[in-house]
Amino acid sequence: MTKKQITESPVNRFSNMSSRMKEHVLITGDSHARNYTANVKTEIRDNFEVQGLVKPGAGTDILVNSAHNDIISLSKSDVLIFCGGANDVRKNISIKVLQHVMNLIKSNNHTNIILVTVPRRYDLMQSSCVNSEIKSFNRKPKMVKVYQHLSVLQMNNDRKLFTIHGLHLNGQGKEVLSKLTVSHTHSLLEQNKSPQNGNQT
């Protein structure tokens, strides 16, 4: 483990039988996902196994590719939480981000996917081109709501939830995001277990 990269073993983390008896949450993201996994583990019910794959500074394509082997082992009882895009959006290549995200969505309809919106940059002026790009990009995932296995989790952009510098969420911000994530995850999976959805093919 290095300072800039937090990953588990490249072997499939969810493959053994005892592990598969639980519902799984796989979190993959860039630096905005630091400590996210630990907070979610604290908040979520005991019958969940939570794993994280965090790559600070990574673009969307790297995040998607590095998590591929873990994603394919997930099922309809599991959830993939994707917290990425910030490093690409700031480079004004949000079109490429959307392409990678769409590929992720289309090729993984065997599990539930939660997209976390890109946070606002408080280290930049609100009127900056980067914040304008972030705002524009965060509207685009709503267009893909036609996919039943997809949902979008809106990042809380309250200034008090960010560090003094303004680039990342502070401890309180990570806690708020984690609680929103756990509530969203529980609601999503309970909805999937309802008789109405259980009878769908």
DOPA-192827 format. One record per residue (C-alpha): y, z, x. Coordinates in steps of 0.2 Angstrom, whole numbers, always signed. Example, Ala and Ser with C-alpha at 12.3 -4.5 7.8 and 13.67 -1.06 7.14 Angstrom:
NODE       v       w       u
NODE     -22     +39     +62
NODE      -5     +36     +68
end
This chain:
NODE       v       w       u
NODE      +0      +0      +0
NODE     +17      -5      +7
NODE     +34      +1      +2
NODE     +38     -15      -7
NODE     +22     -18     -16
NODE     +11      -7     -27
NODE      -5     -15     -32
NODE     -23      -9     -36
NODE     -39     -17     -28
NODE     -40     -36     -31
NODE     -57     -33     -39
NODE     -57     -32     -58
NODE     -51     -15     -63
NODE     -58     -15     -81
NODE     -75     -22     -78
NODE     -87      -7     -78
NODE     -95      -1     -94
NODE     -87     +17     -95
NODE     -70      +9     -93
NODE     -73      -4    -106
NODE     -76     +10    -119
NODE     -57     +13    -119
NODE     -43      +3    -124
NODE     -33      -4    -110
NODE     -15      -7    -105
NODE     -11     -18     -91
NODE      +7     -17     -85
NODE     +13     -31     -73
NODE     +31     -32     -67
NODE     +44     -33     -54
NODE     +55     -18     -47
NODE     +60     -14     -65
NODE     +42      -8     -68
NODE     +42      +5     -54
NODE     +36     +22     -61
NODE     +34     +13     -78
NODE     +15     +14     -77
NODE     +15     +33     -73
NODE     +27     +37     -87
NODE     +16     +27    -100
NODE      +1     +36     -94
NODE     +10     +52     -97
NODE     +15     +47    -115
NODE      +0     +37    -121
NODE     -16     +44    -130
NODE     -31     +49    -120
NODE     -42     +35    -126
NODE     -31     +23    -116
NODE     -33     +17     -98
NODE     -17     +12     -90
NODE     -16      +1     -75
NODE      -1      -6     -66
NODE      +3     -21     -55
NODE     +20     -20     -48
NODE     +28     -32     -36
NODE     +46     -29     -32
NODE     +56     -45     -29
NODE     +42     -56     -36
NODE     +46     -71     -47
NODE     +38     -74     -64
NODE     +25     -86     -57
NODE     +19     -73     -44
NODE     +17     -59     -57
NODE      +7     -70     -68
NODE      -4     -77     -55
NODE      -7     -60     -46
NODE     -13     -52     -63
NODE     -24     -67     -68
NODE     -41     -59     -64
NODE     -36     -43     -73
NODE     -29     -52     -88
NODE     -44     -62     -92
NODE     -54     -46     -93
NODE     -43     -39    -107
NODE     -48     -41    -126
NODE     -40     -40    -143
NODE     -41     -21    -142
NODE     -31     -21    -126
NODE     -13     -25    -121
NODE      -4     -34    -107
NODE     +14     -28    -105
NODE     +24     -41     -95
NODE     +40     -34     -87
NODE     +47     -48     -76
NODE     +59     -63     -75
NODE     +74     -53     -68
NODE     +72     -61     -51
NODE     +72     -78     -57
NODE     +85     -77     -71
NODE     +98     -71     -57
NODE     +94     -87     -48
NODE     +99     -97     -63
NODE     +81    -104     -66
NODE     +78     -96     -83
NODE     +70    -113     -88
NODE     +56    -110     -76
NODE     +54     -92     -81
NODE     +51     -98     -99
NODE     +39    -111     -94
NODE     +28     -98     -84
NODE     +30     -85     -99
NODE     +24     -99    -111
NODE      +9    -103    -100
NODE      +5     -85    -100
NODE      +6     -83    -119
NODE      -4     -99    -122
NODE     -18     -96    -110
NODE     -21     -78    -115
NODE     -23     -78    -134
NODE     -38     -67    -131
NODE     -27     -51    -129
NODE     -11     -44    -135
NODE      +5     -47    -125
NODE     +21     -37    -125
NODE     +36     -45    -117
NODE     +49     -33    -111
NODE     +66     -41    -111
NODE     +76     -43     -95
NODE     +89     -28     -92
NODE    +107     -31     -91
NODE    +115     -30     -74
NODE    +128     -16     -73
NODE    +131     -19     -55
NODE    +140     -35     -61
NODE    +154     -39     -73
NODE    +148     -41     -91
NODE    +156     -58     -90
NODE    +146     -63     -75
NODE    +136     -79     -76
NODE    +120     -69     -72
NODE    +123     -57     -87
NODE    +126     -73     -98
NODE    +110     -80     -92
NODE    +101     -64     -95
NODE    +108     -63    -113
NODE    +103     -81    -116
NODE     +86     -79    -109
NODE     +82     -64    -119
NODE     +85     -74    -135
NODE     +72     -87    -131
NODE     +56     -76    -132
NODE     +60     -74    -151
NODE     +57     -93    -152
NODE     +38     -89    -148
NODE     +35     -77    -161
NODE     +24     -89    -170
NODE     +10     -83    -158
NODE      +1     -69    -167
NODE      -4     -60    -151
NODE     +14     -59    -144
NODE     +27     -47    -148
NODE     +44     -43    -139
NODE     +50     -26    -134
NODE     +69     -25    -132
NODE     +75     -16    -117
NODE     +88      -2    -121
NODE    +104      -7    -111
NODE    +113      +9    -114
NODE    +124     +12     -98
NODE    +118     +30     -96
NODE    +100     +24     -94
NODE    +104     +15     -78
NODE    +107     +21     -60
NODE    +125     +23     -54
NODE    +123      +7     -44
NODE    +118      -1     -61
NODE    +104     -13     -56
NODE     +89      -3     -61
NODE     +85     +10     -75
NODE     +86     +28     -70
NODE     +73     +42     -73
NODE     +79     +44     -91
NODE     +79     +25     -94
NODE     +61     +24     -88
NODE     +56     +38     -99
NODE     +65     +30    -114
NODE     +57     +13    -110
NODE     +40     +21    -108
NODE     +41     +30    -125
NODE     +47     +14    -134
NODE     +32      +5    -125
NODE     +19     +18    -131
NODE     +26     +18    -149
NODE     +25      -1    -149
NODE      +8      -2    -142
NODE      +1     +11    -154
NODE      +9      +2    -169
NODE      +3     -15    -163
NODE     -16      -9    -161
NODE     -16      +1    -177
NODE     -10     -15    -186
NODE     -23     -25    -178
NODE     -36     -13    -184
NODE     -31     -14    -202
NODE     -43     -21    -214
NODE     -32     -35    -218
NODE     -31     -41    -200
NODE     -49     -37    -197
NODE     -54     -50    -210
NODE     -44     -63    -202
NODE     -53     -76    -191
end
